[in-house]
Amino acid sequence: MAESNALPIVVLAEQFARLPGIGMKTAQRLAYYVTSMKQEDVEAFSEALLNAKSKVRCCSVCQNLTDKEICPICDDVKRDRTVICVVEGPKDVTAIERTGEYKGMYHVLHGLISPIDGITPDKLRIKQLLARIQSDTGISEVIMATNPTVEGDATAMYISRLLKPVGIKVTRLAFGLPVGGILEYADEITLFKAIENRNEI
Amino acid sequence: MAESNALPIVVLAEQFARLPGIGMKTAQRLAYYVTSMKQEDVEAFSEALLNAKSKVRCCSVCQNLTDKEICPICDDVKRDRTVICVVEGPKDVTAIERTGEYKGMYHVLHGLISPIDGITPDKLRIKQLLARIQSDTGISEVIMATNPTVEGDATAMYISRLLKPVGIKVTRLAFGLPVGGILEYADEITLFKAIENRNEI
């Protein structure tokens, strides 16, 4: 590595450019911006990076990222412990929490089944989900909230087959037109799903 | 600050969101990405941030950002010391260096004159430019390479008036159609400049 000889600002730009979605031009702009930040702000940023890596671990119940043994959602006695919403990643938990409507529990798989990318079911947190359901008889429904993609559908199908023998209700998020969307811009599959899943009004 | 109670990942997302051009969604995505990075990569990133702030200072000659007393360009004996290209910021030096055509020196103003924003000439590195020109009789030309904006033009005009009595040739970057640009999409002022500055072929 010739990095030790490179300018600190170039080294920082290269670090920014390694992040997803940040190109070299943006990375340079950010690196220059850092030189104009206050010393204590840069220190806070630097420490936040280290903390996010070192202090973050998976909740022993739902596998979501947290800095405690059990995450705040699993620890919240006011939440409905009879429903588990299964999602691909921590970002999906944040997205669903943002709706403010869901009051149940979560289970984070940390990926979706994708044999092409070498992601087999044993690489995901499916074991932990099964163990959770087997040890807690109060769970009555598992909502499969994986993405409406090939991998998301396959994962939902795989898990629902595993859970059938246990006798638990497995549901899937509804597919249809996005609210505020325009019918003529909807793709064929979405529109077909919207017709298929039509509701009486 | 309630930050000490916040999740490390939320704290990091907030840090990313303080950077220019990074919204909260992107910041969250980046924060989650950091948790998936290797420990040593996060440490390198964290250190690069601190280094960029603490080790970077202004070159005592051209005022460009560097980690040494004199920057590599000012220190390069092969460069043409008779020409100084005056730019707004370090990014402009990088942009001009990228062309590979310019072999002279630089002077970085660290801003443009903008009385509305409280940026008066004394806040810029204009003193240092004058001192440089007065102490070095070998300088024959100063190229004003500030942006073609109101502030850029005003700064170029201000400096050129300061330098006139010294008897140094002051030039300004050419304005015209961007290479590869389409004539009908050029704005009126650019097109007018392109006609005004037309060259015989």
Interface residues (C-beta under 8 A of the other chain):
Chain A: L7 P8 I9 V11 L12 E14 Q15 R18 L19 P20 G21 I22 T26 Q28 R29 L30 A31 Y32 Y33 V34 T35 M37 Q39 D41 V42 E43 A44 F45 S46 E47 A48 L49 L50 N51 A52 K53 S54 K55 V56 L65 T66 D67 G89 P90 K91 T94
Chain B: L7 P8 I9 V11 L12 E14 Q15 R18 L19 P20 G21 I22 T26 Q28 R29 L30 A31 Y32 Y33 V34 T35 M37 Q39 D41 V42 E43 A44 F45 S46 E47 A48 L49 L50 N51 A52 K53 S54 K55 V56 L65 T66 D67 G89 P90 K91 T94
